[in-house]
Amino acid sequence: MPPMHVGGGARADVEAEAAAAGTSHSCPLLPTPSASDVAARKAGSGRAVERRYFQPHWPEQAVEEAVKRGRAFVGKFRVNAHNRNEAYCTIDGIPVDVLITGLAQNRAVEGDLVAITLDPIACWTRMKGPNVVAGDAVVREVGETNGNHSGKKGQADVSCRFENRSNGISVPDRMHHHHKNSGFSQAVKCENGNAIVSESYERDLDDAESEASRALQRICAMIYSHPSRRPTGEVLSVIKNSPRRDAIVGFLAPFPVLPDGEQQKNQMNGQGLKRMNHNAQPIFKGLIVLLPTDPKFPQMVVNVSTLPDSVRQSFKEGDVALDKELIAARIDGWNEESLFPSAHIIQFLGKAGQVKTHMDAILFENAISDAEFSPESLACLPDVCWKIPQEEFEVRKDLRNVLTVTIDPPTASDLDDAISVETLPGGIVRIGVHIADVSYFVHPETALDAEAQSRSTSVYTLRRKISMLPSRLSEELVSLNPGVDRLAFSVVWDIDPHGNIVSRWIGRSVIFSCCKLSYDLVQDLVCSESSQSRSAVSFLQVHGTFERDDVTKSLRCLYEVTKNLKEIRFKSGALSLDTAKLMILFDEAGAPCDSYRYVRNDACFIVEELMLLANMSVAEVISNAFPDCALLRRHPEPNLRKFREFAAFCAKNGFELDASSSGQLHLSLSRIKEKLQDDPVLFDILMFYASKQMQSAEYFCTGNLISRKDDWAHYALAVPLYTHFTSPLRRYPDIIVHRILNAVIEAEQMYMKHKKSHSGKEALCAAAKKFKVPLSENLAEVAEHCNERKWASRRAEEAGQKLYMWALIKNKEVVACNARVLGLGPRFMSVYVPKLAMERRIYYDEVEGLSVEWLEATGTLVLDACRHRPPQRRGTQVKWRAMEEVALLINPSESMLFEEDEESGVTEAGGCTAESVLLSDNAVKVQAAPATLPLVIRYLSDIPVVLHATGGEDCAVDIGVRLYISSYFK
């Protein structure tokens, strides 16, 4: 959902609280800062105190002491992309994120791990969202945002209002899921609507909890009693630098840094730096400006002396072409006397606006290396002609006589999972999941292992795959190719006709895949009409002793079993937020030529069900054997405050949403889907925003949460234990899990016989040492790195998809489609574009020739043509924007010409008609005809829009949306 913001002004009750609190600058519920805390805050350089913009960072020892005593808290620093003046920190155990604004950010940048202190309650801001006051009729956003209308450098964005007419949305009794485990529900009870801390619980805390825990509980109590307020705070120190500091992408701006006083004035006014005339001297005090393409990062300064001589000379000569070069840079530091960090240039990536340049920038920005594997890494691998040693057949279970197949996308070359099927007496089906034994080749403490851990994951960017492992290994030595023997880890279940698991076996094996199948081929074989199925059988290439009919029968059996497993899983509370995925087609030259929305078929779910079951089974085994050093994957419950916004969105549109558990949420969404059969776009919007409310799943070491086992759970899957085991060719955590599983299997016989004896424990320890299972602290670091790499790869994949869509739209010039209005206000609207599965904004304030009437009482916007500019307030200067920035205007006579030329797809002027350039998508209704003025828009209105490519040459690539209007005033 669009953010539903409210004003940040303090109410009378807040002023009363401030008066009662006196002039203290510490939270009333926290201990008063000691002399040492004050000294730590004042510590640092004493130079030019009057010119210092930021407070010195606290020393490490002072930070540790403050955190221990509950006077400071540690969290990840996250910046609002629409308003860099706003940043947030998520503190473990606190139900809402802490807001940090302006100079209180104290030189922290996106992704830093920071120590913060909280402001007194009187300084807390009003919460944005429907939970501000239960029963409020209208909740609006009036917060300022820093972005821009057109994405150009150096321009400032404007503010907007979003309307959310939800009534009766009450504040739940429990603020956030974290506190189910932290003791929040026990510590806080409600009397006459106010939260108080239980005296008995306080006594328990005195005995059992630390100062930090008690401070945390008091903060939670205060938040609970003030649900309309968001805590604010200040950064004390940067504990760990963000990896993003080393991967800045941007443009060099041909203008100097302003003097300090003027810098500060512009910074405080949100105006940024002023451009200077290109004819002016471009170097001032030896510094030039770097403008990052990521709006989350501040402008930076670069010392000219660090530039190559040719570049320095070009700047002296005022070469305007240089500011169209995309550059890669690294932040060097940020001192207290400067409003901007200093950086240095690492390399020039190339001319902006070219797909290759921007793709290289995406990889650099996410620290993804596409370099060849080092000779040392390749030396760790055997020759391609390697054969399985005889001793492996002796210690592994031989499953080569069991019908086994792989099911993957048709272009897949690294096959790391296979499935086997056997029918047993009594209706029992024996199903096996077999995963390539990558750990047999990738040994700990080798060059190959170090490089695989560094990469951590394979990255897919539509036109290229950057593998985690060398192709000799991933595509030949361990890939489960048909017709060859392969080493594997296997999980085998006996399943009865009702989907119940009768028995399970996990161990090392040797398998033989008889057939490589694609998802579409399996779909035709098991889910299609008999004639289509018979036709699909002819495409089967079967190796070994099995026949085509054997494969077909096994697949149909597999389909029935997994259908039961899926039904049982969702009855047990699992949640699915599966949505169509945007796919892009390329021509023979490699240029994007079209797009479509890909919906997964039933064959995909066959594989998914079995992989999920295998991951759950292995998670159970390794966490039982090594409760302190197992690598699992957890998915926290969604942020409750954000989910209230989603619930308000549903309630406003007449949909009942029960989010009390993942299972109830799934049932609610299923019912809504049935109700919206005639409006699939609205359901797409619901699923889009339901997904946005979810927290990210993450890897973790069990030893880090050994006393909080409830936090091991996976919310969406509704299971207590989960890990990643099934994709070791593209995920490093799976290799770690294989090593841990290897240790369990090695010690299994002794451990199972003498589970509680000294010898059983010794067997586990010996096996862990043999397979080099990481210690808890080391494993936690591996998990953290893998999480960071996973998120980086996701950012790169999404950015790559957006880049190719940008190129596609740029080539087509005009793409017309429908959009659905999600938010309205006097300055801009927020729209959801189904074809992009994206939310975009259209700004219409201060546009020459456009009249804007915002009827707040009814939530209605009226846009009309206007030949006269509205009067300006005295003392203000408005830079009017052209109508073309907001709308593509078509004269009605031209529109008729378009209709005549629809068959050819070419206009009289040589351009394309709107209909001729529509992206392929049968599921989305297309509105080729433009709207007319006056245009009346309400919440959830369908409006015709045109997509256009923005940026590229002097700023980040993006996809803009304009209104599509027919008017004689053109």
N, C-alpha and C positions, 0 to 999 in steps of 0.2 A: 504494500500500500504506500501511497505517498506519505511522507512524514506529516503528521497533524500537529503543527506547532502552536504554541501559545506565547503571549507576550511575556517578557522577562521582568516586568515591573513588580516591585514588592507590594504586598497588600498591607492594610493597616495592622493586621494581626502580626505580620512579620516585623513591622516597625516596633510594635509593642514588645515582641520577643527580643529585638535588638536592644531596646532600652533596658529591658530587664537583665540582659546579658552584660550590660556595661560596655566597655571598650575593648574587651579581650578579643584577641585574634585567633584563639584556639577554639575548637569545637567545645561547646558547653558540656558535652557528655564525655569528653576526653580529659585526661589529667592536664593540668596547666604546664606548659613547657618549662623545663628546668633551665638553670643558668647555662648548663652545658649545651642544651639544645639551641639556646639563643646564640651562644658563642659559635656553634657549628654553622648556624645560618649566616653569621657575620664573617665567617672565615673566608679567606681568599686574598687576592691581590688588593693592595691598597692604592693602586695607581689610579689617578684621574677619577676619583669617586664620583665627581659631579657629572662625568660623562658616561657612567655605567648604566646600561639599559636593563641588564639582568642581574639577578642575585648570583653569587658564586655557588657552584655546586658543592654539596656537603662532602666531606671526606668519607671514605668507605667505612671506616670504623664508626663514625657518628651515625651513618645510615643504618648500619647493622644494629646498633644499640637502640635507635629510634624505632625500628621495625620490631625488635624484640619486645619493646615496652608498649607497643600499640600506638605510638605517636606518628608513625609513618607506615605506608603500605606500598606493596610492590605490584606493578601491573604493566601490561603492554600498552604502549601509547599509540592511539589510532586517530587519524585526522579526518575530518569531514571533507570529502572531495568537493562539495559545493561551497564550503566556507572554511578556509584554512585557519581562520581565527578560532574555530571550534575544534577541540580534540577531546577524546574520551579515554578513560582507563577502566578496564574491567578488573575489579579486585575480587579475588576468590573469597566467597562468603558474604559479599555485599550484594544485595539483590538488584541494584541498578548501577549503571555505569556512572563514573564520576566525570563531570564536565570540567575541562581546563581551557581557559580562554586567554588570548592575548599574550602579554608579557609573562603571565603565570606559567606558560608552557616552557619557559626558561631553557630555550635552545634544544629541546627534544624534537626529534623528527619521527615521521611515520615508521612504526615497527620497533622503536627503541623500547628496552625494558627499563622502566623508570621507578624511582621512589617518589611518592607524593605524600603531601599532608593535606588534610581536609580543612576547609574554611569553616568558620562558625555557622550555625544554622541560619542566622540572620542574613547571611550572604548567599545561601542556596537559591538557585533559580527556580522559576516555575517549570514544571514538567511539561514536555511536549507530548500530547497524546490524549486519548479519550478518558484517561484516568485522572484528569486534572481535578474535576469535581463530578462526583456521581450525579447523573441526571442533567448535566449541562446540555443545553439545547444545541449550541454551536461551538465547535472548537476550531480555532483558526491558527494558521501559521503566519507570523509576522516577522520572523527572524530574517536578518540580512544574510545574503549569500554572496560569496565571492566568485564565481565563474564568470560567464559572459554570455552575450546574446549570440555572437557569431564565432566564438572560439579564437578570436584574434588576440595577439599578445598585448598586454598592457591595458586591457579594458576591464571595467568592473561590472559585476552582475547587479541585479536588483532584487528586491524582496517580493514576496508573494503571499497569498493566503490560500489555504486549502480548507474546504468545508467538509465537516463530518457531522451530519445531523443524526447522531445516535442519542437515544434517550435511555435512561435507566441503566447505564453500564456501571455497575457497582464495583467497588474495590474488593477483590477476593480476600478471604481471611489469611491466606498465606501468600507472601509477596513473591517468592522465588523458590525454585526447586532445590537450590543449593542448601537451603536451611532445613530441609528434611533430614540432612545428615549432620549439619553443623550444630543442631540443637536449637535452632531459631524458634521452631514451633513450641518447644518446651519453655524457652526463656521468656517468650512474650505472650501475654494474654490481653484481651480487650475488655475494658470496662467503660461503659457509656461512650463507646466510639474512640476511646483513647488507649494507646498502648502503654503498658507498664511492664517493668521487668519483675518477674516472679522472685519473691524474697527467698524462697526455698532453693530456687535455681541459682540465685546469687551465692548462697552459702555453698552449693555444690561447686560453683565455679571457683570460689575462694580456695577450695580444697584441691580441685582437679585441673583447673584451667590456668593458662598463663595470662599475664597482663594483656598480651595482644588479643587473646581470645575474648577476654572480658570487654576490652575496648570495642572489638568487633560486634559483640552482642549488643552493646549500648548503642552503637551506630545503627544497627539493624532495627532496634526498638524505635529510635528516633525517625528512621525512614518510614517505618510502619505507621507511626502516629502522624506523619506528614506525607501522605501518599501523593500529594500534588507538587512536592518539591524534589528537585534533583540536587544531590550533593555536588559541590564545586570544590576545587582544590588547586594545588600549586605543585609544580615539579621541584623536588629538592635536589635530585641528582639523576644522571643517566648511568644505570648500573651496567647495562650491556648495549653496545651500539647495534643498531639495526643493520642487517646485511644490505639493505637498500642504500645505505650511505655510500657503498662502494659501487653503485650501479645507477648513476644519474644520467638520464638522457634529456637533451634539451637543445636550445639554440643560443648562440652568442648574439647579444643585442648590440648594435652599433651606437650605443650612447653611454655616457659616463655614469658613475655612481654619484648621486647627489650629496651635497654636504650633509653632515650628520643631522643637524637640526631640521633641514628640509626632508631628509629621509624619514625622520621620526614623525613629522607632521603628516606626510603622505601615508605612512604606515598606519597611523592611528585613524586616519580618515578612510582607510581601506582602499586607497587609490593606487597603491603600488608605486613603481618608479615612473617618472616622466620620460617620454622619448625626447631625444634631441634631434635637431635637424642633421641629416646625413652630412651636410657640408661643415658642421661644427667639428672641432677637434674631438675625435672619438676616444681619446685616452685622457683620463683625469686621475691624477695621483697614481698612475700605473695600474689602474684596475678597469676591467670591463665586466659586463653583467652576463650571467648565465640564467636563462629562463627555462626551467624544467618543463617538460611536456606533461608530467604528472602534477595535477593541481594540488596534490597533498603536500608538495614540497615547496619551500620558500624560494624566492629568487636568491641567487648566489653571486659572489664576486670572484673573479679569476684574475690573478696577477699576470699582467701582459708579458712579463719577463719569462714566464714559463711556456709561452707559445713558441712554435717554430718561427724562424726568422721570416719565412715567406708570409706566414699568417699575420705576423706583427706588422710587416710592411703593408699588407693589404688593408689592415685597419687604419694605419696612418694615412693611407690614400683614400679612405672612405669607400672602399669596395663594398657595395650593398649586396653583392652576391653571397658574401660570407654568412649573412644571417639566414640564409636558406640551406646551410649545411647542418645536418644533424650530427651532433657530437655526443661522445660518451665521456663522462667525467666522474670524479670521486670527491666526496666531501673531505677536506683536510681537517677542519676544525671550526669552532664558532666561539669567539671570545665574548666576554661580558660587555665590551665597549662597542660592539657592532650589532646592528639589527639584522645582518645577513651573514650566513656562513661563508667561509672561503672554500674554494674548490680548485682542482686542477684538471686539465684536459688529458684524457687517456688516449683517445683516438678520434679521428673524424670518420664517421660512419658512411658518409656519402651525401649526395644531393637528396633533399627531402622531396616527398611526393612520389618516390619510386617504391614499389612493393618490396623489393629486395632490401633496400636501405631500412625501411621500417621494420621488416622482419628481423634483420640483424639487430636493430635497436631493441626489439621485444626480447630477444634472447639475451642481450647484454643486460637489460634492465632487470631481468629475472635470474641473472647469474647462471645461465644455462650454456654449457660449452658444447659446441658441435665439432670439436677437434677430434682427430683420429686417436684411437687408443695408443698408449705408449708402447714401445717395444718391450719394456719390462712387463707390462700387463699381458701382452700377447704371448710372451715367453712362458707364461704360467699354464698355457693350454697345450694339450697334446695335438698331434697331427690330425688332419681330417680323416685319415684312414684308420683312426683308433677303433678298436673293438673292445667289447665288454670282457674284462678278465674273467677267467673261469671261476676264481674264488668268489666273485660276486654272485654267481648263480648258486653257490653253495650256502650263502648266508642270507639270501633274499628269497621271497616266495615267488615261484614261477607262475605267472598269470598269462603266459603267451597263448594258451589254448582257449582263453575266454574272449568272446566277441567284444572288441573294443574299438571305438571310433572317436574322432575329434570333430567338434562342431565349432566353427569360427567364421568370421567374415571371409568372403571369397579371396580377398587379397592378403590374408594373414600368412606370414612366413615363419613366425616364431610361435610354435604351438606348444604351450606349456601345460595344457590340461586335456585329459581324455576321459571317456565314460565307458564303462562296461556294463553288460546286462546278462543275467542268467535267470532262467525260470526253474524254480525248485518245486518239489512236491508240496501239496497243501496250499497252493496259491501263493507261496512265498516267492518274492522276487529278490534276487541278490544284485545289488547295484554297487558299482565301484567308481570312485573318483580317483584318478591317477594323475599325479603332478610330477613334472620333470624334476629329477633330482639334480638341481643346479649346484647344491652345496657339495656334491661329489667333486666338482671341478673348481669351484671358487672356495679356496681355503682361507681361513682367517690369517691376518698378519702377512698377506702377500700384496704385491703391487696391484693385482687384479681386484682383490677385495677392497683395497683402499680406493681405487678408482670407481668401483661400483657403489661403494658407500658414499663417496663424494657426489656422484650423480644422483643416486638414491632412487631414481625413477626414470622410465622412458618418457619422452615428450613427443606428442603428436600434434603437428601444426598443419593439417590438411595435405600440404604438398610435400612434407618431409617428416621422417621419423628420426629422432635422436635417441639412439638406443642406450640403455643402461649397461649392456654387456656387448662384447664384440660379436659380430655377425657369425663368425666361425663357431662360436659357442651357441648363440641363441637360435640360429637358423639351421645348424647342422649337427653338432655333437649331442645336444640335449633336446632339440626340438622333436616332439613326438610325431615325426613324419610317418606316413603309412608305409608298411612293408619292411620295417627295420626294427630290431630289438632295441629297447631303451630302458635305462634305469629310471625308477620312479619311487615316489612315496605314494602309498595307496591307503584310502579309507574305504572300507567295504561294509555295507549294511545289509542285513536281511530284513525285508519289509513285508508286512502282511497286507492283505487286500484292502484294509481300512487305512493304510498309511502309517501304521504303528511300527516303530523300529524294534525288531525282535532281538537282534544281536549286532555287534559292531567289532570290526578288526581294523587296526591301524598298524602299518609296518612298511618296511622297504620291499620293493618288488622289481621284477623284470616284466615288461609288457610288450605287446606287439599290436600296433594299431592296424586294423585291416582296411580302414576307409577314412578319407578326409572329406568332411561334409561342410556345406555352407548353411547358414541359417535359412536362407530362402529355399534351398533344396529340401531341408528337413521339414519346413512348413508345407511344401507341396506333398511330401511323402506321408505325413501324418494328419494333416488338417484339411486337405483339399478333396475335391470330387474324385471319384474313382478313376475317371479318364485322365485327369491331370496327374493323379498319383502314379498311374501306370506309365505315363510319359516321363515323369521324373525319375522312375526306376532306371530308365535307360541311360541316365547320366552317371549312375553309380560306377565307380571303379574300385572293385573289391580285391584286396590282396589276401593271400593265405588260403585257408581251407574253407572259408565261409562263402555262401552264395548271396546274391542280391536280396532274395526273399528273406534270408536270415536277418539281414540288416534292417529291412523294412519292418518285419515283425518285432524286432527288438526296439526299434524307435517308437513304434506305436505303444508297446508295453511301457516304455520309458515315459511317454507322454501321459499315460493314465496315472502312473505312480506319482509323477511330479505334480500333476494336477491335484491329487489328494494332499500331497505335502504342502502345497501352496495354500490350499483351503484351511488346513490345520494351522498353518503359521499365522494366517490373518485372524482366525478365530482366537488364537492365543494372544492377540493384541498388536500384531505388526502393523506398520504404516507404510503406505506407498504414495509417493508424490511424483510418480512417473509422468513426464510430459514429453510432447513431441520435440525432437531435436532438429535444429536448423542445419541443413546440409547444403553444400555448395558444389556445383558441377563445373568442370574445367574442360576447355576445348583442347584440341591436339597440341596447341602451342603452350598450354599450361596456364592460360588466362581464364579467370572466372567468367562463366557464360550464363549461368542460371542457378536457381536455388530451389529447394523444396524442403518440406518438413517430414522428417523420418519418424515413423511410429514403429516401435518394436513389435515383432510378431510373437506368436506362441512359442516358436522354436527358441527364441532368446530366453524365455522364462524357464524352459526345460533346463538349460545350462545354469541359469541363475539360481534356481532352487537347489540344485545339487552342490554348487560351489558354496552357497550360504551354509548348507548343512555340513559340508566338510570343514569350513572355517570354524563353525561352532564346536564341532567335535574335537578338533585339534586344540582350540582354546581351552576346553575343559581339561584335556590331558596335560598340557604343559603348565597350566596354572595350578593344578593339583600337585604336580611333581615339584615345581619350582615356584612356590607362591611369592618369593621375594625377587625373582629375576625372570619373569615371563614377559614377553612383549605382546600386549593385547591392544585392541582398538576399542575406544569408548565413544559414545555419542551422548552428550549431555542433553537434558530436557531443554525445550525451547525457552527463551527468555520470556517470562510471563508478562512483563509489561508490553513487549512488542506484540505478543499474541493477543493481548486485549485490544490492540488496534485492529488486528485482523478480525477478531470476534465482532468488533463494532462495525467493521466494513460489511461483514456477513449479515449482522442484525439489521443494518440499514437497508439491505436489499431483500429482507424477508427470509433469510436462510438461518436455520437453527444449527449452531455449531457447539458440539460438546468436545472440549479439549482437555477433559479431565485425565485422559491417558492417550497414548498413541493409538490404541485400538479403537477407542471411542471417536477420536479424530478421524480415523480412516472410515469408520461407518458413517460419520456425518458427511464427509466429502463424497462418499459413494451415493448417499441419498441426494445430495445437491446435484451430483452429475446426472442422475436420473431426471431430476426436476428441470435441468437445463439442457435437455436433449436438443431443443430447438435453438439454443443459444450457446454453441460450443465456445465462442470467443470469451464470453463472460466466465465460463468454467475455466478456460485457460488462464484468465486473469486471476481467478481464485487460487489455482494451483501455483501460479507464478509467485503470488504473494505469500502463500502458505510455505513455500520453499524458502523464501527470504527470511521468514521468522525462525527458521531452524538454526541451531548452532552447528559448527563444523565438527565432524567426527575427527578423532585424533589418536595417534599412537601414544602409548604410555608404558612405563615400567611398573609392574605390579608392586614392587617394593616402595615406590613413591606414594602409593595409596593403600598401603597394607592395612591401615586402621580405618579405611573408608571404602569397604568393599562394595557398598551400594553404588559408589561412583564409577565402578568398573562397567556398569551396564551400558547397553546400546539401546537408546530410546526408540529409534525408528524400527529396529528389528524386534524390540521387546524381548531381549534375551539378556541374561546376566553376564555372559562371557562371550566374547567374539574376538577374532584375530584375522590377520591376512596370511593365508597359507598357499593359495591356489595360483598365484601369478609370480613366481620367482624370477622369470625372465625379464620382467619389467618393473618389479618392486623390490627394493633391497630389504624391507622388513620381512618379507616372505623368506628370504634366505636366512635371516636370523632365526625365524621361527623354525625353519627346517633343521638348523643346528641344534636348537633346544629339543626339538622332537627326536632327533637322532640320539641325543643324550638320554632321553626318556626310554626310547626303544632299547638302547644298549643296556640300560640298568633294569629294564622291566622285569625280567625273570627273577632276579635277586630281590628287587624292590617289592614285587607282588607277594613273594613268599615270606619276606621278613620286613614288612612295611614299617613296623615300629621299632625294629631292632637296630642295633648299631651297624650291623653288616649291610642292611638295606640302605641306610643313609650313606654309608661309605661307598656303596655302588653308585648312588646318584652323584656323589661328589667326584668320584673317579671319572664317571662318564662326562660330567660337566667340564672337567679339566681336559679330557681327551678331545672333546669337540669345541673347546674354548668358548663355552657359554659366557657371555659378558657378565661382569659383576653388576649389581644393581645401579651404582652411580654411573658406570660406563654405559649401561643400557639406557638409562634415562637421557644421557646426552645423545645417543644414537636416535632415540625416539624423537627428541626435539628437532634434530637435524632433518630427519625424514619428514616430519610434519612441515617444516619450513620449505623443503624441496617439493613436497606434494602441493602445497599452496602455490608455490612459484610456477610449477608446471601447469596448474589449473589456470593461473593468470595468463600464462603465455599462450595456452591453447585458446582461451576465450579471446585474447587480444588478436591472435592470428586469424580466428574466424571473423572477427569484426573487421580486420584489415582487408581480407579478401571480399567481404561484403561491401566494404567501402570502395574497393577497386571495381567491383561489379556495378555498383550504382554510378560510379564516376564514368564508366564506359557507356552506360545507358543514358546518362544525363538526366532523364526524368523517369521516376518510378512512382506510379499512382497506386494508392491502396486505401483501405479504410483504417481508421484509428478509433479507439474508444476513450472518451474523456474520463479521467480519474480524479482530477482536481481542477478547481476553477478559482479565479481571483481577479483582481483589477489589473494585474500586471502580466501574469502568464498562466497558462493552463498546462496540466500534466496529462499526457496521453499515452495509452498503451498501443503499440503497433504489433498486431498479431504476426505479421510476416517476419518481423525481426525478433519477436518475443522479447522486446525491449520497451522500457519506459523512456519517454522523451518529453522535453518541454518546448512549448511555443510561446515566445514572448511577443506581446502586442502593445506594450506601453510605449509612448513617445514615438509613434510611427506617423510619418507625414501622409495625410490622406486617409487616415483610418480613425473612425470614431469608436470609442470604447465606453460602453455603459455597463457597469457592474451593479446588478440588483441583488444586494446581499440578503435581503429578507427572503427572497424566493430562490436564491442560488442560481440566478440566471445571468448569462453574459450575452450582450447584444453588440455585434460588430457591424459597422456600416461605413459607407464611403463618406468622406468629409473633405470639402474643398478648402476649408479654412482651419488654420491651426488654433487650437484652444488657447485662451489667454494664459500667459506665464505669470507666476508670482514674482513680485518685484525682488530683485537681487538674485534671481536664479537664472542659470543658463542651461538650456536643454538642447542637447545635440540630437536633432530629429533623425530617425532612421528611415531608410527608403522602404516603401511598401514591399519591394521585391525580397527583402530580408524576412518577411513574415508570411507572404503568400505568393503563390504562382497565379497571376491573374490571366484569365482567358477571356477575350472579347466574345460575346455570344455568337457573332458572325463567324469568328474563327472556330468556335466550337462546332458549328454546323459543318464547316469544312472538314474538321476532324472526323465527324461521323461519316462523311462521304468517302473518306480515304481509309476507313478502318480496315477494309479488305487488304489493302496494300501495306498498311501499317506505317505509311509515310505521310507527313503533312505537306501542304503546298509549299511551305518554306523549307522543306527538306528534313525537318525534324521528325521524331517519332511521336505517334499518338500515345496518350496515356495508356490505353488498353494494350497497345502493341508491346509495351515494355514491362508488363506486369510479370512478376516472378511467379513461377509455377506453384500453385497450391490450390488443389480442389476443395480443401476443407475450409477455406476462408472465403467468405462472400466478398466480391470485389465491386467497388463503386467507381466506375470509370467516369461518370458525369461529375463535373465540378459543382460545388455549392453556389448559391447566389446570395447577394447582399440585399437587405440586411440578413445577417446570419445569427440565429438564436441558438445558443448552446446551453445545455444543462448537463448536470451530472450524469455520466454514462451514456451521453449522446454518441451516436455514430457520426463521424465527420470524415469527408474525403480529404486526404492529405497527399502531398508528394514528398518523396524522400530524395535527398541530395547529399552528395559527398562534400564534407567540409574539411578544412585544414589540409595538412600534408606538406605544403611548401614552406609555411612559416610557423606552424603549430601542430599539435597532435592531430592525427586523423580522427574523424568522427563522422557520424551519420546524422544529419540534421533533418528536421521535419518542418514543412511549411503547409499552411492551409492551401487548398485547391479551390479557387473561386472563379466564377464567371461574372464579369461585370463590364458595363459600358463605360465605366470611369477609368478604364485602363489607359 
